[in-house]
Structure formats: C-alpha cells, structure tokens
Amino acid sequence: MVVSTAEESLDSPASPRASFETRAESAAARVGMTGSQVERLPFDLSALDKDGIFINVDARGFGLLDRRLDWASLGIALPRGSAVAFRPPRCGLLPDRYRLPLLRPAARAHAVLHRYSYRFRLTETLFETPAYRWVPWSAFETFDTEFQANLAALEAARTDVLDHYDAVRAEVVETFLRLANDSARRLEATGHLIPEGFEEAVVRGVLDAFPTPADLRDRLQLRYRVGVLLLGSEMLSEQRRAREERRALEATDAALQLDRQRQAARERQIQIELWAAEERVRRQIADEEDERRHEQEVKERLRRLKLDAARERIEEAISPLEEGAKQLHAVVYEAATAIQRSLQQHNALRGASAKRARELVRWFRLMNWQSDAELEALLDELEHLASRPTGKRKRDPGPIEDVLADIIERCYADARELAAPHRMGALEL
C-alpha cells in the first residue's frame, strides 16, 4: 500500500489530495459503490522512520557448544517397531562453568533488545520476519551500553575457555569415558552384546564434535544489525536511477559493440590489404621469373644462332682446305697407284716411273700446306728408293712396293680423318 501510494504520488502530476480521491473513486467503481462510501484510512510510517531504528540481535555459532547423544551411547536399547517416538537427549560439550558464561551473553542481549524495543505486526508483515524490532532513539544509548557489556562478558568467557582449553578437553573426555563404561555395563546387564571398541567409539565421536580453539574464536559471534525503512518513493527513485543506469550501460555497451565492429572491420580491411600485397608480390615474383625465363630462352636462341653462324663460317673456311687436301691426296693416290701398277707389270721401277715418283715428291713438298709429316716421310723414302742407282744387278722391288702401299693407305686414312663429323662437334663445343 505504501509503495502504491508513493508510485501514484510521484508519477501523477496532480496534487496528493487529487491522487487520493482518484484512488477512492477507482476503488468504489470496482466494488460497485460511490466515492463517498469509501473510507479514508490514514497510513503514515514517518514516525517510525524519524523517531527510531530497527535492530536485530544476531547470535551465531552457539550451537556448537551442544551435541545430541544417541541412545546406544547411553546404554539404552529401544524396542523395535515401537509406535512411540523417543527423542534423544542433548548434552553440553563443555563443563557448565565454561559453557553457561558463553551462552548467557547471547540470551541477555536478546532480553535487552526486548526490553527497550517495540514490536509492530505491520512491520513484521512488511519485512516478512519478526527479527527486527523498533528501538526509539531515546532508548538506543541504554540498549547499546548494555549490549556492549554482554559482548565484553562473552569475550571474557571465551578467553577463559581458551586459557584452560587442554584441561577442559581432558575433563570432557574423562566424563564421557565414565558414561561409556556405565553404558557398557547397562547393555551387558540387559543381555545385549557390547560391540568391540564401544568406549573408544563414544570418546572418538565426542572428540570429533568438540569445538576447536579456532571455532571458539571465529564461529561464536554476537552482534546487532541495524535497518531503516526504504519508502516507496525511495524505491521508485532507485528504480528510476537503475533504469537510467541501465540505459547508460546499454548505450555504453552499444558504443563498445560499435567500436568492436569497427575494429573488426579495420582488421578485415588490413587483412585484405595484406592479402592483396602478398598477391601483388607473388605476381611480381612470377612475372620476374617469367621474364628471366624468357630472357634465358632469348639468350639461348641467340647463342644457337651465333653458334650456327660460326659453324657456317667455319664450314666456309674449312671447305677449301678440305677440298685441297682431298685433291692433294687424290693426286698422290693416283700417282702412287700408277707407280705400283707399273712396278707390278715390269717387276722393276723403270726410268719413267722413277722420274714420276721424284716429281711427285717435289710437287707434294710444294703443295703440302697442312704439314703432313708422315706422308712427307713416306714420299722421301720413295724418292730415295727411286733415286738409288741400279748398276748391273736388278733392283729389288719389295721395299718400293711397301712404301707405295703405305702411301696409298695413308691417303685413305687422312681422307677419313678429314671427313669425320666429330670435328664439327668439337668446334661446336
């Protein structure tokens, strides 16, 4: 109701009186009555908000000072299938001279709160908890003084337990050992079998539940919590601020999203430019490679053309020499053949044949521009044999025939060497 009133009073531009009458007319129309029949109920929490404060005494961790016992540890065997429920008892884990001073400050703090506070069912309904009670400002100082005294008493009791912690623990263990012994005798007296290690199990369960010094220092907490009323107008104002903050956050998120999209677009553009640059470099390298290949092909073609031209020039230069060498060898061959034929017919070298042999030698010396030393030596030997005086004895034609055969063979050999194609191959290389 408070929230609704605040909403209408803040959202409507009309005066509070007009807003109140509007709500009355709306309620009358819904229930089928006139506006004058609707009662005006005053409702104002400003006194509670201005003249006092809501306080809740919060005591935590004090349950660790107690432990629930099972019936077996007391030596009691409950009847099976009984329709009666038996609640197991509880026991303090500390001796009462240490446990009660720890528990009393919490109880006294709650009593102090009840002494100086008021309870309103309306606020309990609105808060959905009876823990908060309203303390007027006139009683708050007294309440705080007594609460701090109880808090000091709790600290003193805590210090006392921590100072005698080992002795307290030993005393509790001894007490539970006696309880375990009595329980064992009681079970044995009722005819039940005592489990092995029964006493040690009881003591171990107590030691597991026994609070440690850290638990006593940290888990035992006593404080009071303060609350104030959050009015409907303040809630609406907070909602408006929340909506404004939400819109600002949405605008910031949209700006960030736009920046991220722009950054992503720039990154994509840079990536595209990098890819384009890589493609240009790749194409440039390929073009340069093609150009180098084309240049190499052109150079190779030029080299072949030059080689063909050189081959032609060499052939043109060598052809007259080859022709002259062939003609010279042919003349020597024909003369040697004629001399050999005459020698075979007459079985001796006659004067005309000897003269022809000497003329052949002289002519060869004049025409031997290739300096064929071997053929020249054979012809010299032929001249020497042809010029030898005959005397009364007949000249032996055997040496002359051998020399003529060597000359004929040499002419064939020289012709073959000059006609061999591998010389042009050597010139090409």
VOGU-3710 file (C-alpha; in Angstrom, 3 decimals, decimal comma):
1> mvvstaeesl> 0,000/0,000/0,000  2,829/2,346/0,815  4,550/1,565/-2,461  1,368/2,085/-4,456  0,716/5,457/-2,812  4,258/6,579/-3,466  4,111/5,437/-7,092  0,948/7,377/-7,808  2,121/10,442/-5,937  5,401/10,507/-7,853
11> dspasprasf> 4,072/9,564/-11,285  0,972/11,750/-11,273  1,352/15,495/-11,833  -1,763/16,160/-9,720  -1,689/17,077/-6,018  -1,653/14,363/-3,294  -5,277/15,173/-2,424  -6,399/14,690/-6,040  -4,440/11,461/-6,240  -6,042/10,193/-3,036
21> etraesaaar> -9,555/10,996/-4,329  -8,741/9,293/-7,616  -7,828/6,098/-5,778  -11,032/6,299/-3,761  -13,174/6,687/-6,886  -11,316/3,776/-8,556  -11,898/1,514/-5,538  -15,599/2,499/-5,418  -16,062/1,737/-9,096  -14,500/-1,716/-8,670
31> vgmtgsqver> -16,760/-2,718/-5,754  -19,925/-1,036/-7,071  -20,119/1,792/-4,511  -19,972/5,583/-4,567  -16,828/7,535/-3,760  -18,353/8,944/-0,537  -18,903/5,427/0,805  -15,179/4,601/0,652  -13,452/5,310/3,973  -10,219/7,274/4,071
41> lpfdlsaldk> -7,701/5,319/6,219  -4,634/7,298/7,295  -1,356/5,404/6,986  1,964/7,039/7,843  5,308/5,401/8,720  7,195/8,655/9,015  7,157/8,445/12,845  8,868/5,064/12,799  11,370/6,310/10,251  12,254/9,524/12,094
51> dgifinvdar> 11,928/8,657/15,803  13,694/5,307/15,984  15,572/2,497/14,314  15,017/-1,203/13,616  17,531/-3,535/15,297  18,067/-7,290/15,093  20,368/-9,117/17,556  22,327/-11,739/15,598  23,901/-14,582/17,640  25,679/-17,241/15,587
61> gfglldrrld> 27,704/-20,367/16,247  26,491/-21,085/19,786  25,011/-24,418/18,680  28,495/-25,944/18,543  28,546/-25,964/22,385  25,892/-28,733/22,456  25,728/-32,236/20,989  22,867/-34,675/20,502  23,530/-38,108/22,013  22,288/-41,391/20,609
71> waslgialpr> 20,611/-43,946/22,828  23,316/-46,565/22,308  25,944/-44,312/23,857  23,722/-44,168/26,967  23,429/-47,936/27,073  19,724/-47,936/26,198  18,265/-50,290/23,587  14,904/-49,031/22,317  12,205/-51,589/21,489  11,958/-52,349/17,810
81> gsavafrppr> 8,805/-51,444/15,980  7,544/-49,211/18,778  4,852/-46,697/17,871  6,188/-44,256/20,464  8,815/-41,765/19,314  11,806/-41,278/21,610  13,793/-38,088/21,198  17,494/-38,485/22,001  18,797/-36,113/24,699  21,379/-33,368/24,249
91> cgllpdryrl> 24,441/-32,632/26,300  26,880/-29,771/26,592  30,326/-30,333/25,141  31,893/-28,035/27,728  31,504/-28,070/31,506  28,714/-25,768/32,655  31,148/-23,430/34,409  32,576/-22,665/30,956  29,560/-23,276/28,732  26,974/-21,144/30,565
101> pllrpaarah> 29,156/-17,969/30,606  29,386/-18,372/26,815  25,622/-18,817/26,332  24,332/-16,162/28,787  25,565/-13,031/26,910  23,539/-14,028/23,813  20,383/-14,605/25,858  20,894/-11,344/27,771  21,426/-9,437/24,514  18,080/-10,659/23,203
111> avlhrysyrf> 16,481/-9,749/26,556  17,947/-6,230/26,337  16,510/-5,839/22,824  13,055/-6,925/24,008  13,283/-4,604/26,994  13,979/-1,437/25,020  12,169/-2,139/21,735  8,656/-2,380/20,378  7,039/-4,942/18,172  4,788/-3,941/15,265
121> rltetlfetp> 2,918/-6,638/13,423  2,603/-4,362/10,405  6,369/-4,030/10,008  6,849/-7,753/10,659  4,419/-8,428/7,825  6,158/-5,953/5,539  9,638/-7,222/6,460  8,433/-10,870/6,390  10,465/-11,558/9,561  9,908/-10,863/13,305
131> ayrwvpwsaf> 13,641/-10,500/13,942  13,742/-6,699/13,600  12,258/-4,707/16,477  11,831/-0,946/16,652  14,041/0,878/19,193  13,350/4,572/19,812  16,288/6,885/19,715  15,710/7,768/23,385  16,435/4,151/24,416  19,135/3,320/21,913
141> etfdtefqan> 22,044/4,583/24,035  20,994/2,455/27,013  20,478/-0,548/24,761  23,898/-0,124/23,176  25,597/0,213/26,603  24,073/-2,995/27,962  24,748/-4,826/24,675  28,423/-3,867/24,798  28,578/-5,135/28,392  27,194/-8,513/27,294
151> laaleaartd> 29,677/-8,568/24,419  32,523/-7,941/26,876  31,222/-10,773/29,078  31,267/-13,091/26,051  34,873/-12,152/25,273  35,887/-12,781/28,899  34,201/-16,211/28,885  35,838/-17,053/25,563  39,271/-16,069/26,893  38,744/-18,202/29,998
161> vldhydavra> 37,883/-21,286/27,901  40,852/-20,796/25,574  43,245/-20,364/28,512  42,105/-23,693/30,036  41,360/-25,471/26,765  43,503/-28,605/27,352  42,195/-29,101/30,880  38,592/-28,635/29,718  39,096/-31,134/26,896  40,632/-33,695/29,239
171> evvetflrla> 37,751/-33,252/31,699  35,153/-33,780/28,963  36,968/-36,911/27,711  37,097/-38,311/31,232  33,381/-37,637/31,755  32,427/-39,414/28,524  34,701/-42,357/29,381  32,700/-42,832/32,600  29,491/-42,520/30,593  30,759/-45,131/28,116
181> ndsarrleat> 31,690/-47,514/30,960  28,261/-47,120/32,587  26,553/-47,620/29,222  28,562/-50,777/28,550  27,600/-52,252/31,942  23,979/-51,292/31,394  23,908/-53,002/27,982  25,618/-56,054/29,387  23,102/-56,189/32,228  20,215/-56,168/29,768
191> ghlipegfee> 21,755/-59,052/27,796  22,969/-57,134/24,786  26,296/-57,818/23,140  28,782/-54,991/23,623  30,454/-54,056/20,296  34,215/-54,183/20,206  35,764/-50,760/20,796  32,484/-49,321/22,114  34,104/-46,941/24,606  36,687/-45,726/22,094
201> avvrgvldaf> 33,914/-45,062/19,566  31,960/-42,957/22,072  35,030/-40,929/23,011  36,034/-40,526/19,339  32,569/-39,188/18,476  32,826/-36,631/21,280  36,287/-35,533/20,227  35,123/-35,122/16,630  32,327/-32,793/17,771  34,418/-30,951/20,365
211> ptpadlrdrl> 34,956/-27,305/19,306  38,485/-26,334/18,401  40,152/-23,108/19,552  39,596/-21,657/16,077  35,877/-22,478/16,319  35,640/-20,751/19,695  37,440/-17,664/18,407  35,770/-17,278/14,992  32,383/-19,010/14,990  30,944/-17,588/18,221
221> qlryrvgvll> 29,585/-14,228/17,040  27,321/-11,748/18,812  26,284/-8,507/17,100  23,267/-6,390/16,321  22,159/-5,388/12,864  20,538/-2,043/12,069  17,845/-1,448/9,440  15,933/1,574/8,182  12,754/1,849/6,183  13,030/2,003/2,434
231> lgsemlseqr> 9,971/4,008/1,429  8,083/3,521/-1,784  9,157/6,913/-3,126  12,785/5,987/-2,487  12,251/2,634/-4,179  10,749/4,371/-7,204  13,610/6,847/-7,259  16,045/3,962/-7,002  14,214/2,185/-9,811  14,421/5,324/-11,940
241> rareerrale> 18,131/5,604/-11,226  18,502/1,914/-12,016  16,690/2,410/-15,322  18,889/5,386/-16,130  21,984/3,395/-15,229  20,688/0,506/-17,323  20,128/2,814/-20,290  23,587/4,297/-19,806  25,054/0,801/-19,631  23,148/-0,204/-22,753
251> atdaalqldr> 24,393/2,892/-24,558  27,935/2,131/-23,398  27,554/-1,485/-24,484  26,207/-0,354/-27,859  29,149/2,037/-28,248  31,567/-0,717/-27,277  29,870/-3,099/-29,693  30,099/-0,491/-32,442  33,777/0,063/-31,627  34,382/-3,679/-31,729
261> qrqaarerqi> 32,604/-3,909/-35,089  34,655/-1,022/-36,430  37,826/-2,595/-35,098  36,864/-5,904/-36,690  36,128/-4,109/-39,989  39,513/-2,352/-39,815  41,231/-5,645/-39,071  39,439/-7,292/-42,013  40,439/-4,373/-44,259  44,049/-4,628/-43,108
271> qielwaaeer> 43,953/-8,376/-43,690  42,532/-7,855/-47,183  45,247/-5,287/-47,916  47,893/-7,714/-46,652  46,475/-10,464/-48,844  46,408/-8,073/-51,819  50,010/-7,026/-51,131  51,065/-10,671/-50,862  49,257/-11,421/-54,120  50,981/-8,470/-55,819
281> vrrqiadeed> 54,360/-9,631/-54,556  53,573/-13,178/-55,665  52,544/-11,985/-59,123  55,607/-9,730/-59,336  57,866/-12,658/-58,447  56,088/-14,827/-61,015  56,426/-12,080/-63,655  60,107/-11,663/-62,843  60,562/-15,414/-63,062  58,789/-15,489/-66,435
291> errheqevke> 60,890/-12,561/-67,603  64,098/-14,302/-66,507  62,961/-17,485/-68,235  62,093/-15,574/-71,394  65,419/-13,749/-71,241  67,215/-17,071/-70,793  65,346/-18,505/-73,763  66,268/-15,456/-75,858  69,910/-15,745/-74,807  69,865/-19,451/-75,617
301> rlrrlkldaa> 68,335/-18,720/-79,029  70,941/-16,044/-79,698  73,695/-18,404/-78,612  72,413/-21,051/-81,006  72,142/-18,505/-83,809  75,691/-17,341/-83,132  76,846/-20,946/-82,993  75,094/-21,730/-86,284  76,659/-18,652/-87,866  80,084/-19,631/-86,534
311> rerieeaisp> 79,562/-23,165/-87,803  78,681/-21,836/-91,221  81,732/-19,562/-91,236  83,941/-22,464/-90,099  82,466/-24,687/-92,771  83,046/-21,978/-95,357  86,637/-21,568/-94,146  87,397/-25,280/-93,905  85,719/-26,392/-97,125  88,514/-25,066/-99,466
321> leegakqlha> 91,167/-26,644/-97,242  89,331/-29,952/-97,170  88,843/-29,781/-100,929  92,541/-29,016/-101,462  93,557/-31,817/-99,077  91,275/-34,242/-100,876  92,667/-33,198/-104,270  96,266/-33,479/-102,973  95,611/-36,929/-101,525  93,832/-37,939/-104,751
331> vvyeaataiq> 96,826/-36,872/-106,881  99,244/-38,678/-104,560  96,962/-41,698/-104,535  96,703/-41,771/-108,362  100,462/-41,357/-108,794  101,246/-43,994/-106,179  98,717/-46,357/-107,775  100,214/-45,835/-111,243  103,751/-46,394/-109,949  102,580/-49,513/-108,062
341> rslqqhnalr> 100,834/-50,797/-111,205  103,937/-50,194/-113,343  106,109/-51,884/-110,761  103,811/-54,894/-110,711  103,815/-55,130/-114,507  107,573/-54,862/-115,047  108,706/-56,145/-111,651  111,046/-53,215/-111,527  110,925/-49,433/-111,350  111,556/-48,157/-114,874
351> gasakrarel> 113,002/-44,752/-115,673  109,683/-43,051/-116,371  108,156/-44,388/-113,166  111,192/-43,320/-111,134  111,073/-39,879/-112,681  107,363/-39,644/-111,962  107,992/-40,646/-108,321  110,643/-37,918/-107,921  108,313/-35,332/-109,495  105,502/-36,456/-107,165
361> vrwfrlmnwq> 107,737/-35,853/-104,151  108,725/-32,401/-105,320  105,131/-31,479/-106,145  103,909/-32,715/-102,722  106,552/-30,634/-100,917  105,282/-27,583/-102,716  101,562/-28,323/-102,067  101,838/-29,706/-98,510  100,364/-26,682/-96,665  98,972/-28,915/-93,937
371> sdaelealld> 102,489/-30,160/-92,951  101,632/-33,869/-93,215  104,970/-35,109/-91,822  104,172/-38,817/-92,009  103,149/-38,723/-95,680  106,144/-36,497/-96,443  108,466/-39,040/-94,810  106,970/-41,824/-96,927  107,446/-39,806/-100,093  111,046/-39,008/-99,113
381> elehlasrpt> 111,682/-42,701/-98,679  110,062/-43,341/-102,103  112,345/-40,716/-103,657  115,374/-42,264/-102,016  114,496/-45,714/-103,328  113,713/-44,372/-106,814  116,980/-42,429/-106,992  119,174/-45,379/-105,942  121,450/-46,433/-108,873  120,603/-49,820/-110,327
391> gkrkrdpgpi> 124,069/-50,989/-111,601  124,365/-54,386/-113,218  122,128/-56,060/-110,637  118,388/-55,821/-110,893  116,739/-53,601/-108,204  114,601/-55,371/-105,585  111,015/-54,022/-105,985  109,889/-55,154/-102,455  110,802/-52,022/-100,448  109,314/-49,757/-103,118
401> edvladiier> 106,045/-51,753/-103,087  105,891/-51,483/-99,288  106,413/-47,730/-99,383  103,768/-47,325/-102,126  101,270/-49,430/-100,085  101,912/-47,237/-97,021  101,406/-44,086/-99,090  98,119/-45,399/-100,518  96,924/-46,389/-97,028  97,947/-43,055/-95,591
411> cyadarelaa> 95,981/-41,180/-98,206  92,891/-43,211/-97,269  93,466/-42,613/-93,545  93,941/-38,857/-93,970  90,794/-38,611/-96,096  88,739/-40,432/-93,463  90,034/-38,205/-90,683  89,276/-35,053/-92,654  85,760/-36,312/-93,479  84,971/-37,409/-89,898
421> phrmgalel> 81,910/-35,435/-88,489  83,212/-35,254/-84,912  85,479/-32,319/-85,728  82,492/-30,087/-86,282  81,107/-31,314/-82,983  84,368/-30,288/-81,297  84,166/-26,878/-82,926  80,555/-26,538/-81,730  81,559/-27,289/-78,137
//
